[in-house]
Amino acid sequence: LPVHPEDVAVAAWEVVLEPDVEEGDPTGSLVFSIRVPGNVSPREVTVPADYLASLPADTPVKIEVGAIGADDNATFSEEDGFCVNEDEGCED
């Protein structure tokens, strides 16, 4: 790499939280997405309580975070295994 990733300026961060459900499940369309400036401090976002309340009990979700450069070049990371509105627990 010509520039170490830690030295690349981030113009914006994009955070997406979405249900991790089977294709065709209508819950899958309930996506929360936000883009914030790269210099946001602290580096955190709050997911609205209304959004979380709109999801059924025991909804598995995944979170994707993207670092977007000034030239719109982007790198995204995804993590799954989260459960929201936990009642009986999400299946693994």
N, C-alpha and C positions, 0 to 999 in steps of 0.2 A: 504494500500500500504506500502511496506517495505521502499520505498524511495519516498519522495515528488517529484512530476513531475518537479518542478523548480530546483531540485538538480540532475536531470539525465543529464549526459553529452550527447550533441548532436554531433554525428560524422559528419553528413551531413544534409542538407536541400534539399528537392526536391520540386520544384514549377512546376505546370502544369497548363497551360491556354488552354482551349479547347472550341470550339463552343458548346453551349447548344441547340442542334437541334434534330429533330426527327431522330430515327434510320433509316438508309438508305440514309439520306441526305449526299451527297458527301462532303459538307463543314465540316462535323463531323470528317473527317480524317485529317484536318489541325490542328494538335496539336503542341503546343510549350511546351517543357519540358527541365528543366535544374536541375542539381544537383550541389550544391556548398558545400564547407567545412563547418562544424558546427561552426567554429570560424570566418566565414566571417564577415567583418566589413566595412561599415555598413550592417545591415541585410536587403538588398534589391537587387533586380535583375531588369534589364532593358529588356523589351520585344522588340525585334528588330522591327524597323519601317517597314522593308520589310515583316515580318510576318503579322503584323497588316494590311498592305496594301493588302495582299493576301486574306483577308476576305471580303466578300460582305458587302455592306452597311447594317446597322441595324442588325448586327449579335449578338445575345445574347451569352454570354460566361460565363463560370464558372471557378473559380480558386481553385486549390487544393494545400495545403501546407503540406508537410510531414516532421516530425522530425524523423531522423533515428539515432538510437543508434549504438554504436560500435559493438554490437552483432547482428546487422541487424534487431532488434526489431524496429518497427516503429508505429507512430501515425499520422494519417492524418486528416485534417480538410478541408471541402469544403464550399465555398460560391458561390452563384449564384446571378443573378439579375443584371449583368453588361451588357452594350451594347457598342460595338465598331463600329467605322465608322458610327456614328449616323447621320442619315439624317432625317427620319420621326420618329425615335424612335423605340425601340424594344417593342414587345407586352409583357405585364405582365403575 
